[in-house]
Amino acid sequence: MKRHKSGNRGSVWILLVCVGGLAASARAVPQGYNITQVNYGVALSINSQGDIGGVTGGSPQRAWVWSSGQVTTIPTLGGSNSGDTYVNDLGQVVGCSNKVGSGQYGAYLWENSSLRDLGLPDGAREARAMSINNSGQIVGWGRMLAGNDYAFIWKDGQFTNIGALPGQTYARAFDINSSGQVVGYSARDETHGSNAFIWQNGAMAPLGSLYGSDPSSAAAINDLGQVVGWSFAGVEYRCAFMWQNGAMTNLGKLPGYSSAYAEGINNLGQAVGRCFPSYGDMGDPHACLFQDGVVYDLNDFLEPDSGWTLQGAYDINDSGKIVGYGRYNGVNYYGFLLTPVPEPATMCLLAVGSLAMLCRKRR
């Protein structure tokens, strides 16, 4: 009996070591990436299954979803353009589309090959959906008849205005996590500097800035409450930041580059974005990975003859798969999928298999 219990404790200890090792390996900087051309345009989001949401380039612009190598074009709400395509782990997709006649944009939910117009918040003439969590809570922003924008949460057919920071009347929400925490930016009006915010427990709070009261904006939040975005930093132009536990940290930028934006973050704290070479966001940007205080140019992980120049990364899932856009053979913009080599999932299977064999031998 004691030997049996001791054996179980040993197996559990080995399992914990393996799990800890897998978590560390998932966070490890990949040896390289395999790249997949997804579709013409920009890949904006990726869920845990590897489904990707994006938009085409050019005009008209159309929203699409990529799954297992197949691209599905999402219908519009009657107009010719659609965009801002984001997908959750249930395959629900949100975005926006213009409408016939008015040309104004409306928010939509695409689910089971069916398109649902979410309608408009009270007093609004436009609405854009920017993100959806696995509980079906949708966040975005509505443009009021008076011209100002306000951030909203949509759930079960109801819009909730989450307000703006004190003394401000303009806000946009960009992301929501599994706990219902919302991030975005708030401002006095469209022409004044923005302030990154987090909304939780019914209240909105500022995230601050990397320097004094300089402008900032939050782009994404993970399930641990870590937030990424950009902030001015004194004499420096826009800098990528991570905010957690009340503190904002400068994530840095590529050597010799002028500005950096963090656009997405996974639950391992890995963030992705882009860096511009010249002041004022001039020049061709490069897609980058922010991890453990280091900024990596994602182009450095590709084969020299790949033909790709990766210019922006917008999302990363917990398997380390990254989506964004770049130029292929010097022409046009294409959405891409980067798959780390080796994949954490492959390492997991090998570890689990080894653990099973070990446990069998112990019996």
Beta strands, then each sheet from edge to edge (+ up, - down):
strand 1: 32-40
strand 2: 42-46
strand 3: 52-55
strand 4: 63-67
strand 5: 70-73
strand 6: 82-87
strand 7: 93-98
strand 8: 105-111
strand 9: 114-117
strand 10: 124-132
strand 11: 138-144
strand 12: 149-155
strand 13: 158-163
strand 14: 170-176
strand 15: 182-187
strand 16: 195-200
strand 17: 203-206
strand 18: 216-221
strand 19: 227-233
strand 20: 236-244
strand 21: 247-252
strand 22: 259-265
strand 23: 271-276
strand 24: 286-291
strand 25: 294-297
strand 26: 308-316
strand 27: 322-328
strand 28: 331-341
sheet 1: 1+ 28- 27+ 26-
sheet 2: 2+ 3- 4+ 5-
sheet 3: 6+ 7- 8+ 9-
sheet 4: 10+ 11- 12+ 13-
sheet 5: 14+ 15- 16+ 17-
sheet 6: 18+ 19- 20+ 21-
sheet 7: 22+ 23- 24+ 25-
end
